[in-house]
Amino acid sequence: MPNNRVQEFFSKRFRSLLSNEPSGTPPWLETIARGETGGLYLPSDAPWVVHRDFGTLVGGIRALLMQALHPGTLAGVAQHSRYEQDALGRLAGTIRWLTVTTFGSHEAVAGEASRVNRLHDRVKGQYQNNSGKELEYRAKDVDLLLWVHIAFTDSFLTCHQKFAWREIPGGADAYIDQWSKSVEPLGLANTPHSQAQLDEEIARFTNQNILRSDETTQKVIGFIRNPGLPVAVMPIYKLLFAAAVVSLRPEHSKMLNLKVLPAWLVIPLTRLTLRAIQVIIGPDSPIEDGALLRLRRLGLWGN
């Protein structure tokens, strides 16, 4: 087992990579720790348990792959995102929304939703659907928000089930139902609330000729495959990418023309790697610790 000094060194490097902050302290830590209310979730709730675990490292990649299948979502990324110039900055922005929404106070969640909504206000344009029709889109359109939400929900749930090790309180239905609250401040009210409903919505998008993979899709997928991360972390990232592909629904990996490596090899190797990462960086999470301190200060959790 590594000593505390070694854990602190690797933990700082790990948090620095994910938050795009050289100090290793996420800028949104204070936002989560302060506040005078609880939040959307408690430590006993399914989203808290899933999002604190390391399956999210695979789930985030998988969600991006799924999102790239919708031509409207893809247009927003291709036309407005800075992903090629600042991949880590865009990653940090997504992680900020996920962590603040999961662990923050009601005030913090409202503030983060306002930030995301302001960003969405600027994302609009046109794309061509599979029938060749030019459609106007806005990032705040319900169908686009729904696909992004579905991609996140299905990906984080699936990857937790395949690669993490903590039991989900209430199971998959509880996670899907409880996580639906996260997108209400973004203007999305009607979302799946069970595994059956989630499967039904994914099948609707897939079967109604809404999704596709074209040249632009492949360009984005190529970047997700090789995002220009530091050389030292690329071997681990390549494994996580392979795990994300293994976890995709077969119809989606086929549409994306992605080679699926043997699950019998990738799944246990990924589990072992995620366990090793946790041992190396240690069990402490400043984000979760800050949230727990706030809840205990308010008498909402523990002693």
Buried (B, 14 or more C-beta within 10 A) or exposed (E): EEEEEEBBBBBBBBBBBBBBBEEBBBEBBEBBBBBEBBBBBBBEBBBBBBBBBBBBBBBBBBBBBBBBBBBBBBBBBBBBBEBEEEBBEBBBBBBBBBBBBBBBBBBBBEBBBEBBBEEBEEBBBEBEBEEEEEBEBBBBBEEBBBBBBBBBBBBBBBBBBBBBEEEBBBEBBBBBBBBBBBBEBBEBEEBBBEBEBBEEBBEEBBEEEBBBBEEBBEBBBEBBBEBEBEEEEBEBBEBBBBBBBBBBBEBBBEBBEBEBBEEEEBBEBBBEBBBEBEEBBBEEBBBBBBBBBBBEEEEEBEE
